[in-house]
Amino acid sequence: MKIYKLKKNFKGFKKGTQFYLIAESEFIGIKEFVLRTKDLAIRISINEQELLHNFILFRE
């Protein structure tokens, strides 16, 4: 499972917070990603631009 890490503070989460990539989907060229915090308590849905701008791949 892919794990992403925040590059900087984002939507109330602190830099360095780790997220699991739960799902990714594409509809008419728009990609959407669903991430969950490492403790699985919080789920966020973001687009591809937000993923590329705010997250780095930590582990695959």
N, C-alpha and C positions, 0 to 999 in steps of 0.2 A: 504494500500500500504506500502511496506517495505521501510524504510529509513535507509541508511547506512551513516556512518561518517568515514572520513579518520583518521587513527591512526598516520600517519606521512605524510610529503610532498610527493606527487606522481604526476608525469607527469605535473608539473607546477601548481598543485592545492595545497593549503596550508592545513596543519593539521587542522582538525575540520570541513572542508567543508562537507556539507550534500548533499547526492545524493538520488534520487528516483530510485528504481529498476523498470525498465520499462519492460524488457523481459529477460527470461533465456531460453536457448536452449541447446540441447545435440545432438551431431553428432558423432557416433562411439566412445562413451566414453569420448569425449571432451566437457566440459561444457563451454558455453560462456554467459556472462551477459552484458546487455545493461543498462547503468546508465545515468541519466540526473541530472544536477545540480538542486538545489531547485528552481531556477528561470526559469528552463526549457530551458535556452539559449544554453547550451553545452551538447553534447552527447558523451559518451565514451563507447567503447566495450572492455571488459577485459575477461581473462580466470579465471577459478576457483582458481588457485594458487594465482593470483594477488588479487582476491577478499579476500581470506582468510588471506593473508599476510599484506594487506594494509588497509582493511576496517573492521569496527565492526558494527553489527546490532544495530541501534540506537532506532528504533521503528518499530513495526510490524503492 
